[in-house]
Amino acid sequence: MNILTLLEKRRHTALEISRLIGIKEKEVYQHLPHIEKSVKGRGRRLNMTPYYCISCGFKFKDRKRFYPPGRCPLCREERISEAFFGIM
Ligand SMILES: [Zn+2]
């Protein structure tokens, strides 16, 4: 099982992917840009649900990077939601 096959079936968080594949969560974020390129070549895309701030609800809608933001630009809190990744 690889990340691509996993995400074609359904959406997962990076933590879920790391557990299912048996790699570190940090490594998942390193793989995602390569997966994005590879699916683009096949006319599909890697979709990410926006991260959001758990304290104030701010959504990181325009974020292009896959790894989680460090803190909220509005309230400065560091409690940020997980994002779900899937191949559409
Ligand atoms: Zn916030």
PDB file of the backbone (N, CA, C, O) and the ligand in Angstrom, with CONECT records:
HET     ZN  A 101       1
ATOM      1  N   MET A   1       0.854  -1.209   0.000  1.00  0.00           N
ATOM      2  CA  MET A   1       0.000   0.000   0.000  1.00  0.00           C
ATOM      3  C   MET A   1       0.883   1.250   0.000  1.00  0.00           C
ATOM      4  O   MET A   1       1.781   1.390   0.830  1.00  0.00           O
ATOM      5  N   ASN A   2       0.613   2.151  -0.942  1.00  0.00           N
ATOM      6  CA  ASN A   2       1.323   3.430  -0.898  1.00  0.00           C
ATOM      7  C   ASN A   2       0.328   4.573  -0.709  1.00  0.00           C
ATOM      8  O   ASN A   2      -0.885   4.365  -0.736  1.00  0.00           O
ATOM      9  N   ILE A   3       0.855   5.778  -0.519  1.00  0.00           N
ATOM     10  CA  ILE A   3       0.007   6.938  -0.205  1.00  0.00           C
ATOM     11  C   ILE A   3      -0.992   7.200  -1.323  1.00  0.00           C
ATOM     12  O   ILE A   3      -2.159   7.501  -1.072  1.00  0.00           O
ATOM     13  N   LEU A   4      -0.516   7.080  -2.567  1.00  0.00           N
ATOM     14  CA  LEU A   4      -1.376   7.349  -3.716  1.00  0.00           C
ATOM     15  C   LEU A   4      -2.603   6.440  -3.727  1.00  0.00           C
ATOM     16  O   LEU A   4      -3.731   6.908  -3.873  1.00  0.00           O
ATOM     17  N   THR A   5      -2.374   5.152  -3.572  1.00  0.00           N
ATOM     18  CA  THR A   5      -3.472   4.178  -3.563  1.00  0.00           C
ATOM     19  C   THR A   5      -4.434   4.485  -2.428  1.00  0.00           C
ATOM     20  O   THR A   5      -5.652   4.402  -2.581  1.00  0.00           O
ATOM     21  N   LEU A   6      -3.862   4.839  -1.289  1.00  0.00           N
ATOM     22  CA  LEU A   6      -4.655   5.134  -0.102  1.00  0.00           C
ATOM     23  C   LEU A   6      -5.589   6.320  -0.340  1.00  0.00           C
ATOM     24  O   LEU A   6      -6.773   6.277  -0.005  1.00  0.00           O
ATOM     25  N   LEU A   7      -5.026   7.383  -0.930  1.00  0.00           N
ATOM     26  CA  LEU A   7      -5.791   8.618  -1.127  1.00  0.00           C
ATOM     27  C   LEU A   7      -6.765   8.533  -2.296  1.00  0.00           C
ATOM     28  O   LEU A   7      -7.682   9.346  -2.402  1.00  0.00           O
ATOM     29  N   GLU A   8      -6.570   7.558  -3.165  1.00  0.00           N
ATOM     30  CA  GLU A   8      -7.537   7.364  -4.247  1.00  0.00           C
ATOM     31  C   GLU A   8      -8.811   6.734  -3.699  1.00  0.00           C
ATOM     32  O   GLU A   8      -9.892   6.919  -4.257  1.00  0.00           O
ATOM     33  N   LYS A   9      -8.677   5.993  -2.609  1.00  0.00           N
ATOM     34  CA  LYS A   9      -9.842   5.323  -2.018  1.00  0.00           C
ATOM     35  C   LYS A   9     -10.685   6.278  -1.202  1.00  0.00           C
ATOM     36  O   LYS A   9     -11.900   6.363  -1.381  1.00  0.00           O
ATOM     37  N   ARG A  10     -10.025   7.002  -0.295  1.00  0.00           N
ATOM     38  CA  ARG A  10     -10.757   8.016   0.476  1.00  0.00           C
ATOM     39  C   ARG A  10      -9.797   9.024   1.096  1.00  0.00           C
ATOM     40  O   ARG A  10      -8.578   8.880   1.010  1.00  0.00           O
ATOM     41  N   ARG A  11     -10.377  10.057   1.730  1.00  0.00           N
ATOM     42  CA  ARG A  11      -9.533  11.104   2.302  1.00  0.00           C
ATOM     43  C   ARG A  11      -8.967  10.670   3.651  1.00  0.00           C
ATOM     44  O   ARG A  11      -9.609   9.951   4.417  1.00  0.00           O
ATOM     45  N   HIS A  12      -7.759  11.124   3.912  1.00  0.00           N
ATOM     46  CA  HIS A  12      -7.102  10.823   5.171  1.00  0.00           C
ATOM     47  C   HIS A  12      -6.338  12.048   5.665  1.00  0.00           C
ATOM     48  O   HIS A  12      -5.947  12.909   4.876  1.00  0.00           O
ATOM     49  N   THR A  13      -6.130  12.116   6.985  1.00  0.00           N
ATOM     50  CA  THR A  13      -5.229  13.131   7.527  1.00  0.00           C
ATOM     51  C   THR A  13      -3.807  12.591   7.402  1.00  0.00           C
ATOM     52  O   THR A  13      -3.595  11.399   7.181  1.00  0.00           O
ATOM     53  N   ALA A  14      -2.836  13.499   7.548  1.00  0.00           N
ATOM     54  CA  ALA A  14      -1.431  13.087   7.466  1.00  0.00           C
ATOM     55  C   ALA A  14      -1.113  12.061   8.554  1.00  0.00           C
ATOM     56  O   ALA A  14      -0.332  11.134   8.337  1.00  0.00           O
ATOM     57  N   LEU A  15      -1.722  12.237   9.715  1.00  0.00           N
ATOM     58  CA  LEU A  15      -1.478  11.304  10.814  1.00  0.00           C
ATOM     59  C   LEU A  15      -2.000   9.905  10.472  1.00  0.00           C
ATOM     60  O   LEU A  15      -1.344   8.899  10.738  1.00  0.00           O
ATOM     61  N   GLU A  16      -3.184   9.867   9.883  1.00  0.00           N
ATOM     62  CA  GLU A  16      -3.744   8.573   9.461  1.00  0.00           C
ATOM     63  C   GLU A  16      -2.848   7.909   8.414  1.00  0.00           C
ATOM     64  O   GLU A  16      -2.578   6.710   8.481  1.00  0.00           O
ATOM     65  N   ILE A  17      -2.396   8.708   7.451  1.00  0.00           N
ATOM     66  CA  ILE A  17      -1.520   8.167   6.401  1.00  0.00           C
ATOM     67  C   ILE A  17      -0.252   7.599   7.036  1.00  0.00           C
ATOM     68  O   ILE A  17       0.190   6.505   6.687  1.00  0.00           O
ATOM     69  N   SER A  18       0.328   8.353   7.972  1.00  0.00           N
ATOM     70  CA  SER A  18       1.574   7.908   8.594  1.00  0.00           C
ATOM     71  C   SER A  18       1.386   6.572   9.311  1.00  0.00           C
ATOM     72  O   SER A  18       2.269   5.715   9.283  1.00  0.00           O
ATOM     73  N   ARG A  19       0.243   6.406   9.945  1.00  0.00           N
ATOM     74  CA  ARG A  19      -0.022   5.154  10.668  1.00  0.00           C
ATOM     75  C   ARG A  19      -0.291   4.001   9.713  1.00  0.00           C
ATOM     76  O   ARG A  19       0.172   2.881   9.928  1.00  0.00           O
ATOM     77  N   LEU A  20      -1.045   4.287   8.651  1.00  0.00           N
ATOM     78  CA  LEU A  20      -1.408   3.232   7.705  1.00  0.00           C
ATOM     79  C   LEU A  20      -0.209   2.763   6.877  1.00  0.00           C
ATOM     80  O   LEU A  20      -0.103   1.584   6.541  1.00  0.00           O
ATOM     81  N   ILE A  21       0.686   3.689   6.551  1.00  0.00           N
ATOM     82  CA  ILE A  21       1.834   3.347   5.709  1.00  0.00           C
ATOM     83  C   ILE A  21       3.027   2.922   6.562  1.00  0.00           C
ATOM     84  O   ILE A  21       3.877   2.149   6.119  1.00  0.00           O
ATOM     85  N   GLY A  22       3.078   3.434   7.790  1.00  0.00           N
ATOM     86  CA  GLY A  22       4.208   3.103   8.658  1.00  0.00           C
ATOM     87  C   GLY A  22       5.413   4.015   8.463  1.00  0.00           C
ATOM     88  O   GLY A  22       6.562   3.584   8.565  1.00  0.00           O
ATOM     89  N   ILE A  23       5.121   5.307   8.175  1.00  0.00           N
ATOM     90  CA  ILE A  23       6.201   6.297   8.103  1.00  0.00           C
ATOM     91  C   ILE A  23       5.869   7.431   9.067  1.00  0.00           C
ATOM     92  O   ILE A  23       4.776   7.487   9.629  1.00  0.00           O
ATOM     93  N   LYS A  24       6.843   8.341   9.249  1.00  0.00           N
ATOM     94  CA  LYS A  24       6.599   9.456  10.161  1.00  0.00           C
ATOM     95  C   LYS A  24       5.672  10.468   9.497  1.00  0.00           C
ATOM     96  O   LYS A  24       5.646  10.607   8.274  1.00  0.00           O
ATOM     97  N   GLU A  25       4.902  11.180  10.347  1.00  0.00           N
ATOM     98  CA  GLU A  25       3.978  12.188   9.833  1.00  0.00           C
ATOM     99  C   GLU A  25       4.729  13.235   9.000  1.00  0.00           C
ATOM    100  O   GLU A  25       4.247  13.688   7.962  1.00  0.00           O
ATOM    101  N   LYS A  26       5.922  13.604   9.485  1.00  0.00           N
ATOM    102  CA  LYS A  26       6.759  14.584   8.784  1.00  0.00           C
ATOM    103  C   LYS A  26       7.079  14.123   7.362  1.00  0.00           C
ATOM    104  O   LYS A  26       7.135  14.923   6.428  1.00  0.00           O
ATOM    105  N   GLU A  27       7.285  12.818   7.223  1.00  0.00           N
ATOM    106  CA  GLU A  27       7.622  12.264   5.905  1.00  0.00           C
ATOM    107  C   GLU A  27       6.422  12.310   4.954  1.00  0.00           C
ATOM    108  O   GLU A  27       6.582  12.440   3.741  1.00  0.00           O
ATOM    109  N   VAL A  28       5.226  12.203   5.526  1.00  0.00           N
ATOM    110  CA  VAL A  28       4.016  12.289   4.702  1.00  0.00           C
ATOM    111  C   VAL A  28       4.000  13.633   3.971  1.00  0.00           C
ATOM    112  O   VAL A  28       3.733  13.694   2.771  1.00  0.00           O
ATOM    113  N   TYR A  29       4.293  14.718   4.715  1.00  0.00           N
ATOM    114  CA  TYR A  29       4.286  16.058   4.105  1.00  0.00           C
ATOM    115  C   TYR A  29       5.354  16.195   3.026  1.00  0.00           C
ATOM    116  O   TYR A  29       5.199  16.975   2.086  1.00  0.00           O
ATOM    117  N   GLN A  30       6.434  15.437   3.162  1.00  0.00           N
ATOM    118  CA  GLN A  30       7.487  15.484   2.139  1.00  0.00           C
ATOM    119  C   GLN A  30       7.067  14.738   0.872  1.00  0.00           C
ATOM    120  O   GLN A  30       7.486  15.085  -0.232  1.00  0.00           O
ATOM    121  N   HIS A  31       6.230  13.708   1.046  1.00  0.00           N
ATOM    122  CA  HIS A  31       5.780  12.928  -0.108  1.00  0.00           C
ATOM    123  C   HIS A  31       4.675  13.631  -0.893  1.00  0.00           C
ATOM    124  O   HIS A  31       4.575  13.467  -2.108  1.00  0.00           O
ATOM    125  N   LEU A  32       3.852  14.408  -0.206  1.00  0.00           N
ATOM    126  CA  LEU A  32       2.653  14.969  -0.839  1.00  0.00           C
ATOM    127  C   LEU A  32       2.922  15.812  -2.100  1.00  0.00           C
ATOM    128  O   LEU A  32       2.182  15.678  -3.075  1.00  0.00           O
ATOM    129  N   PRO A  33       3.960  16.682  -2.117  1.00  0.00           N
ATOM    130  CA  PRO A  33       4.206  17.444  -3.349  1.00  0.00           C
ATOM    131  C   PRO A  33       4.519  16.542  -4.550  1.00  0.00           C
ATOM    132  O   PRO A  33       4.142  16.865  -5.676  1.00  0.00           O
ATOM    133  N   HIS A  34       5.194  15.432  -4.321  1.00  0.00           N
ATOM    134  CA  HIS A  34       5.517  14.507  -5.413  1.00  0.00           C
ATOM    135  C   HIS A  34       4.252  13.808  -5.901  1.00  0.00           C
ATOM    136  O   HIS A  34       4.068  13.596  -7.099  1.00  0.00           O
ATOM    137  N   ILE A  35       3.391  13.458  -4.962  1.00  0.00           N
ATOM    138  CA  ILE A  35       2.128  12.824  -5.321  1.00  0.00           C
ATOM    139  C   ILE A  35       1.281  13.802  -6.128  1.00  0.00           C
ATOM    140  O   ILE A  35       0.633  13.421  -7.103  1.00  0.00           O
ATOM    141  N   GLU A  36       1.294  15.073  -5.707  1.00  0.00           N
ATOM    142  CA  GLU A  36       0.533  16.100  -6.415  1.00  0.00           C
ATOM    143  C   GLU A  36       0.980  16.166  -7.882  1.00  0.00           C
ATOM    144  O   GLU A  36       0.149  16.196  -8.791  1.00  0.00           O
ATOM    145  N   LYS A  37       2.297  16.190  -8.099  1.00  0.00           N
ATOM    146  CA  LYS A  37       2.836  16.248  -9.464  1.00  0.00           C
ATOM    147  C   LYS A  37       2.424  15.029 -10.264  1.00  0.00           C
ATOM    148  O   LYS A  37       2.006  15.136 -11.417  1.00  0.00           O
ATOM    149  N   SER A  38       2.545  13.883  -9.647  1.00  0.00           N
ATOM    150  CA  SER A  38       2.277  12.646 -10.374  1.00  0.00           C
ATOM    151  C   SER A  38       0.803  12.504 -10.758  1.00  0.00           C
ATOM    152  O   SER A  38       0.499  12.005 -11.841  1.00  0.00           O
ATOM    153  N   VAL A  39      -0.119  12.934  -9.888  1.00  0.00           N
ATOM    154  CA  VAL A  39      -1.540  12.823 -10.243  1.00  0.00           C
ATOM    155  C   VAL A  39      -1.950  13.898 -11.261  1.00  0.00           C
ATOM    156  O   VAL A  39      -2.849  13.681 -12.073  1.00  0.00           O
ATOM    157  N   LYS A  40      -1.280  15.055 -11.206  1.00  0.00           N
ATOM    158  CA  LYS A  40      -1.548  16.123 -12.179  1.00  0.00           C
ATOM    159  C   LYS A  40      -1.291  15.625 -13.588  1.00  0.00           C
ATOM    160  O   LYS A  40      -2.043  15.936 -14.512  1.00  0.00           O
ATOM    161  N   GLY A  41      -0.240  14.861 -13.750  1.00  0.00           N
ATOM    162  CA  GLY A  41       0.109  14.297 -15.045  1.00  0.00           C
ATOM    163  C   GLY A  41      -0.965  13.357 -15.572  1.00  0.00           C
ATOM    164  O   GLY A  41      -1.035  13.082 -16.770  1.00  0.00           O
ATOM    165  N   ARG A  42      -1.788  12.875 -14.677  1.00  0.00           N
ATOM    166  CA  ARG A  42      -2.855  11.955 -15.087  1.00  0.00           C
ATOM    167  C   ARG A  42      -4.223  12.653 -15.086  1.00  0.00           C
ATOM    168  O   ARG A  42      -5.268  12.004 -15.124  1.00  0.00           O
ATOM    169  N   GLY A  43      -4.189  13.991 -15.040  1.00  0.00           N
ATOM    170  CA  GLY A  43      -5.431  14.760 -15.121  1.00  0.00           C
ATOM    171  C   GLY A  43      -6.266  14.753 -13.849  1.00  0.00           C
ATOM    172  O   GLY A  43      -7.461  15.044 -13.881  1.00  0.00           O
ATOM    173  N   ARG A  44      -5.636  14.422 -12.735  1.00  0.00           N
ATOM    174  CA  ARG A  44      -6.372  14.441 -11.466  1.00  0.00           C
ATOM    175  C   ARG A  44      -5.676  15.413 -10.533  1.00  0.00           C
ATOM    176  O   ARG A  44      -4.635  15.977 -10.870  1.00  0.00           O
ATOM    177  N   ARG A  45      -6.259  15.606  -9.352  1.00  0.00           N
ATOM    178  CA  ARG A  45      -5.551  16.507  -8.443  1.00  0.00           C
ATOM    179  C   ARG A  45      -5.625  16.057  -6.991  1.00  0.00           C
ATOM    180  O   ARG A  45      -6.543  15.359  -6.559  1.00  0.00           O
ATOM    181  N   LEU A  46      -4.617  16.493  -6.274  1.00  0.00           N
ATOM    182  CA  LEU A  46      -4.553  16.214  -4.846  1.00  0.00           C
ATOM    183  C   LEU A  46      -5.297  17.324  -4.133  1.00  0.00           C
ATOM    184  O   LEU A  46      -4.902  18.488  -4.201  1.00  0.00           O
ATOM    185  N   ASN A  47      -6.363  16.970  -3.455  1.00  0.00           N
ATOM    186  CA  ASN A  47      -7.201  17.952  -2.784  1.00  0.00           C
ATOM    187  C   ASN A  47      -6.881  17.983  -1.293  1.00  0.00           C
ATOM    188  O   ASN A  47      -6.638  16.948  -0.672  1.00  0.00           O
ATOM    189  N   MET A  48      -6.887  19.194  -0.732  1.00  0.00           N
ATOM    190  CA  MET A  48      -6.619  19.346   0.706  1.00  0.00           C
ATOM    191  C   MET A  48      -7.744  20.169   1.317  1.00  0.00           C
ATOM    192  O   MET A  48      -8.017  21.271   0.841  1.00  0.00           O
ATOM    193  N   THR A  49      -8.399  19.670   2.348  1.00  0.00           N
ATOM    194  CA  THR A  49      -9.384  20.492   3.061  1.00  0.00           C
ATOM    195  C   THR A  49      -8.587  21.523   3.861  1.00  0.00           C
ATOM    196  O   THR A  49      -7.546  21.183   4.423  1.00  0.00           O
ATOM    197  N   PRO A  50      -9.054  22.781   3.925  1.00  0.00           N
ATOM    198  CA  PRO A  50      -8.242  23.809   4.585  1.00  0.00           C
ATOM    199  C   PRO A  50      -8.017  23.537   6.074  1.00  0.00           C
ATOM    200  O   PRO A  50      -8.913  23.083   6.786  1.00  0.00           O
ATOM    201  N   TYR A  51      -6.806  23.825   6.513  1.00  0.00           N
ATOM    202  CA  TYR A  51      -6.530  23.831   7.947  1.00  0.00           C
ATOM    203  C   TYR A  51      -7.339  24.968   8.561  1.00  0.00           C
ATOM    204  O   TYR A  51      -7.599  25.962   7.883  1.00  0.00           O
ATOM    205  N   TYR A  52      -7.735  24.853   9.798  1.00  0.00           N
ATOM    206  CA  TYR A  52      -8.389  25.985  10.446  1.00  0.00           C
ATOM    207  C   TYR A  52      -7.946  26.085  11.894  1.00  0.00           C
ATOM    208  O   TYR A  52      -7.493  25.114  12.500  1.00  0.00           O
ATOM    209  N   CYS A  53      -8.092  27.312  12.438  1.00  0.00           N
ATOM    210  CA  CYS A  53      -7.701  27.569  13.817  1.00  0.00           C
ATOM    211  C   CYS A  53      -8.804  27.043  14.732  1.00  0.00           C
ATOM    212  O   CYS A  53      -9.975  27.383  14.557  1.00  0.00           O
ATOM    213  N   ILE A  54      -8.435  26.223  15.697  1.00  0.00           N
ATOM    214  CA  ILE A  54      -9.419  25.637  16.600  1.00  0.00           C
ATOM    215  C   ILE A  54      -9.972  26.693  17.562  1.00  0.00           C
ATOM    216  O   ILE A  54     -11.096  26.564  18.048  1.00  0.00           O
ATOM    217  N   SER A  55      -9.190  27.728  17.832  1.00  0.00           N
ATOM    218  CA  SER A  55      -9.651  28.768  18.754  1.00  0.00           C
ATOM    219  C   SER A  55     -10.632  29.744  18.121  1.00  0.00           C
ATOM    220  O   SER A  55     -11.695  30.000  18.688  1.00  0.00           O
ATOM    221  N   CYS A  56     -10.295  30.298  16.947  1.00  0.00           N
ATOM    222  CA  CYS A  56     -11.165  31.343  16.383  1.00  0.00           C
ATOM    223  C   CYS A  56     -11.841  30.939  15.084  1.00  0.00           C
ATOM    224  O   CYS A  56     -12.696  31.670  14.585  1.00  0.00           O
ATOM    225  N   GLY A  57     -11.479  29.799  14.529  1.00  0.00           N
ATOM    226  CA  GLY A  57     -12.144  29.325  13.323  1.00  0.00           C
ATOM    227  C   GLY A  57     -11.541  29.845  12.023  1.00  0.00           C
ATOM    228  O   GLY A  57     -12.046  29.526  10.946  1.00  0.00           O
ATOM    229  N   PHE A  58     -10.476  30.637  12.097  1.00  0.00           N
ATOM    230  CA  PHE A  58      -9.838  31.146  10.880  1.00  0.00           C
ATOM    231  C   PHE A  58      -9.445  29.995   9.963  1.00  0.00           C
ATOM    232  O   PHE A  58      -8.823  29.025  10.395  1.00  0.00           O
ATOM    233  N   LYS A  59      -9.825  30.117   8.666  1.00  0.00           N
ATOM    234  CA  LYS A  59      -9.496  29.067   7.698  1.00  0.00           C
ATOM    235  C   LYS A  59      -8.313  29.465   6.831  1.00  0.00           C
ATOM    236  O   LYS A  59      -8.263  30.576   6.304  1.00  0.00           O
ATOM    237  N   PHE A  60      -7.378  28.565   6.691  1.00  0.00           N
ATOM    238  CA  PHE A  60      -6.191  28.804   5.854  1.00  0.00           C
ATOM    239  C   PHE A  60      -6.520  28.383   4.418  1.00  0.00           C
ATOM    240  O   PHE A  60      -5.980  27.408   3.896  1.00  0.00           O
ATOM    241  N   LYS A  61      -7.423  29.150   3.799  1.00  0.00           N
ATOM    242  CA  LYS A  61      -7.971  28.764   2.500  1.00  0.00           C
ATOM    243  C   LYS A  61      -6.963  28.811   1.366  1.00  0.00           C
ATOM    244  O   LYS A  61      -6.998  27.972   0.465  1.00  0.00           O
ATOM    245  N   ASP A  62      -6.061  29.793   1.405  1.00  0.00           N
ATOM    246  CA  ASP A  62      -5.160  29.988   0.268  1.00  0.00           C
ATOM    247  C   ASP A  62      -3.828  29.269   0.439  1.00  0.00           C
ATOM    248  O   ASP A  62      -2.897  29.466  -0.342  1.00  0.00           O
ATOM    249  N   ARG A  63      -3.753  28.448   1.454  1.00  0.00           N
ATOM    250  CA  ARG A  63      -2.487  27.776   1.714  1.00  0.00           C
ATOM    251  C   ARG A  63      -2.179  26.756   0.626  1.00  0.00           C
ATOM    252  O   ARG A  63      -3.017  25.921   0.288  1.00  0.00           O
ATOM    253  N   LYS A  64      -0.956  26.834   0.078  1.00  0.00           N
ATOM    254  CA  LYS A  64      -0.557  25.908  -0.976  1.00  0.00           C
ATOM    255  C   LYS A  64       0.305  24.781  -0.406  1.00  0.00           C
ATOM    256  O   LYS A  64       0.356  23.682  -0.956  1.00  0.00           O
ATOM    257  N   ARG A  65       0.983  25.076   0.711  1.00  0.00           N
ATOM    258  CA  ARG A  65       1.864  24.060   1.301  1.00  0.00           C
ATOM    259  C   ARG A  65       1.036  23.044   2.069  1.00  0.00           C
ATOM    260  O   ARG A  65      -0.022  23.367   2.610  1.00  0.00           O
ATOM    261  N   PHE A  66       1.526  21.824   2.110  1.00  0.00           N
ATOM    262  CA  PHE A  66       0.736  20.753   2.711  1.00  0.00           C
ATOM    263  C   PHE A  66       0.916  20.618   4.219  1.00  0.00           C
ATOM    264  O   PHE A  66       0.018  20.160   4.925  1.00  0.00           O
ATOM    265  N   TYR A  67       2.089  21.023   4.703  1.00  0.00           N
ATOM    266  CA  TYR A  67       2.307  20.842   6.148  1.00  0.00           C
ATOM    267  C   TYR A  67       1.523  21.883   6.942  1.00  0.00           C
ATOM    268  O   TYR A  67       1.214  22.949   6.409  1.00  0.00           O
ATOM    269  N   PRO A  68       1.200  21.607   8.186  1.00  0.00           N
ATOM    270  CA  PRO A  68       0.314  22.499   8.950  1.00  0.00           C
ATOM    271  C   PRO A  68       0.958  23.826   9.310  1.00  0.00           C
ATOM    272  O   PRO A  68       2.162  23.888   9.558  1.00  0.00           O
ATOM    273  N   PRO A  69       0.149  24.907   9.339  1.00  0.00           N
ATOM    274  CA  PRO A  69       0.676  26.210   9.755  1.00  0.00           C
ATOM    275  C   PRO A  69       1.068  26.185  11.221  1.00  0.00           C
ATOM    276  O   PRO A  69       0.490  25.445  12.017  1.00  0.00           O
ATOM    277  N   GLY A  70       2.043  26.991  11.568  1.00  0.00           N
ATOM    278  CA  GLY A  70       2.547  27.023  12.945  1.00  0.00           C
ATOM    279  C   GLY A  70       1.571  27.654  13.915  1.00  0.00           C
ATOM    280  O   GLY A  70       1.355  27.148  15.017  1.00  0.00           O
ATOM    281  N   ARG A  71       0.981  28.768  13.495  1.00  0.00           N
ATOM    282  CA  ARG A  71       0.018  29.460  14.359  1.00  0.00           C
ATOM    283  C   ARG A  71      -0.960  30.277  13.537  1.00  0.00           C
ATOM    284  O   ARG A  71      -0.753  30.532  12.350  1.00  0.00           O
ATOM    285  N   CYS A  72      -2.031  30.679  14.202  1.00  0.00           N
ATOM    286  CA  CYS A  72      -3.087  31.440  13.542  1.00  0.00           C
ATOM    287  C   CYS A  72      -2.651  32.898  13.378  1.00  0.00           C
ATOM    288  O   CYS A  72      -2.172  33.506  14.335  1.00  0.00           O
ATOM    289  N   PRO A  73      -2.812  33.472  12.164  1.00  0.00           N
ATOM    290  CA  PRO A  73      -2.420  34.872  11.967  1.00  0.00           C
ATOM    291  C   PRO A  73      -3.352  35.853  12.685  1.00  0.00           C
ATOM    292  O   PRO A  73      -2.980  37.006  12.903  1.00  0.00           O
ATOM    293  N   LEU A  74      -4.545  35.414  13.049  1.00  0.00           N
ATOM    294  CA  LEU A  74      -5.498  36.321  13.708  1.00  0.00           C
ATOM    295  C   LEU A  74      -5.330  36.330  15.209  1.00  0.00           C
ATOM    296  O   LEU A  74      -5.117  37.384  15.808  1.00  0.00           O
ATOM    297  N   CYS A  75      -5.426  35.153  15.828  1.00  0.00           N
ATOM    298  CA  CYS A  75      -5.420  35.125  17.295  1.00  0.00           C
ATOM    299  C   CYS A  75      -4.113  34.587  17.877  1.00  0.00           C
ATOM    300  O   CYS A  75      -3.939  34.549  19.095  1.00  0.00           O
ATOM    301  N   ARG A  76      -3.182  34.164  16.986  1.00  0.00           N
ATOM    302  CA  ARG A  76      -1.846  33.720  17.426  1.00  0.00           C
ATOM    303  C   ARG A  76      -1.844  32.396  18.172  1.00  0.00           C
ATOM    304  O   ARG A  76      -0.822  31.990  18.724  1.00  0.00           O
ATOM    305  N   GLU A  77      -2.989  31.725  18.187  1.00  0.00           N
ATOM    306  CA  GLU A  77      -3.054  30.426  18.842  1.00  0.00           C
ATOM    307  C   GLU A  77      -2.320  29.391  18.007  1.00  0.00           C
ATOM    308  O   GLU A  77      -2.196  29.537  16.791  1.00  0.00           O
ATOM    309  N   GLU A  78      -1.838  28.356  18.657  1.00  0.00           N
ATOM    310  CA  GLU A  78      -1.098  27.320  17.938  1.00  0.00           C
ATOM    311  C   GLU A  78      -1.910  26.041  17.768  1.00  0.00           C
ATOM    312  O   GLU A  78      -1.411  25.039  17.255  1.00  0.00           O
ATOM    313  N   ARG A  79      -3.176  26.088  18.207  1.00  0.00           N
ATOM    314  CA  ARG A  79      -4.018  24.887  18.034  1.00  0.00           C
ATOM    315  C   ARG A  79      -4.670  24.938  16.656  1.00  0.00           C
ATOM    316  O   ARG A  79      -5.660  25.639  16.445  1.00  0.00           O
ATOM    317  N   ILE A  80      -4.102  24.190  15.739  1.00  0.00           N
ATOM    318  CA  ILE A  80      -4.575  24.186  14.356  1.00  0.00           C
ATOM    319  C   ILE A  80      -5.155  22.797  14.050  1.00  0.00           C
ATOM    320  O   ILE A  80      -4.612  21.777  14.475  1.00  0.00           O
ATOM    321  N   SER A  81      -6.257  22.778  13.313  1.00  0.00           N
ATOM    322  CA  SER A  81      -6.914  21.516  12.975  1.00  0.00           C
ATOM    323  C   SER A  81      -6.014  20.664  12.088  1.00  0.00           C
ATOM    324  O   SER A  81      -4.974  21.128  11.620  1.00  0.00           O
ATOM    325  N   GLU A  82      -6.415  19.423  11.858  1.00  0.00           N
ATOM    326  CA  GLU A  82      -5.761  18.597  10.864  1.00  0.00           C
ATOM    327  C   GLU A  82      -6.415  18.886   9.514  1.00  0.00           C
ATOM    328  O   GLU A  82      -7.523  19.419   9.464  1.00  0.00           O
ATOM    329  N   ALA A  83      -5.747  18.543   8.441  1.00  0.00           N
ATOM    330  CA  ALA A  83      -6.324  18.681   7.105  1.00  0.00           C
ATOM    331  C   ALA A  83      -6.510  17.267   6.535  1.00  0.00           C
ATOM    332  O   ALA A  83      -5.769  16.340   6.864  1.00  0.00           O
ATOM    333  N   PHE A  84      -7.513  17.138   5.679  1.00  0.00           N
ATOM    334  CA  PHE A  84      -7.724  15.855   5.001  1.00  0.00           C
ATOM    335  C   PHE A  84      -7.212  15.943   3.566  1.00  0.00           C
ATOM    336  O   PHE A  84      -7.443  16.928   2.865  1.00  0.00           O
ATOM    337  N   PHE A  85      -6.517  14.899   3.150  1.00  0.00           N
ATOM    338  CA  PHE A  85      -5.984  14.844   1.790  1.00  0.00           C
ATOM    339  C   PHE A  85      -6.671  13.742   1.014  1.00  0.00           C
ATOM    340  O   PHE A  85      -6.934  12.660   1.538  1.00  0.00           O
ATOM    341  N   GLY A  86      -6.957  14.035  -0.247  1.00  0.00           N
ATOM    342  CA  GLY A  86      -7.584  13.031  -1.088  1.00  0.00           C
ATOM    343  C   GLY A  86      -7.267  13.300  -2.545  1.00  0.00           C
ATOM    344  O   GLY A  86      -6.912  14.422  -2.908  1.00  0.00           O
ATOM    345  N   ILE A  87      -7.389  12.295  -3.375  1.00  0.00           N
ATOM    346  CA  ILE A  87      -7.155  12.473  -4.805  1.00  0.00           C
ATOM    347  C   ILE A  87      -8.495  12.496  -5.516  1.00  0.00           C
ATOM    348  O   ILE A  87      -9.286  11.558  -5.420  1.00  0.00           O
ATOM    349  N   MET A  88      -8.733  13.582  -6.227  1.00  0.00           N
ATOM    350  CA  MET A  88     -10.035  13.798  -6.878  1.00  0.00           C
ATOM    351  C   MET A  88      -9.921  13.527  -8.374  1.00  0.00           C
ATOM    352  O   MET A  88     -10.907  13.653  -9.100  1.00  0.00           O
TER     353      MET A  88
HETATM  354 ZN    ZN A 101      -7.228  31.835  15.503  1.00  0.00          ZN2+
END
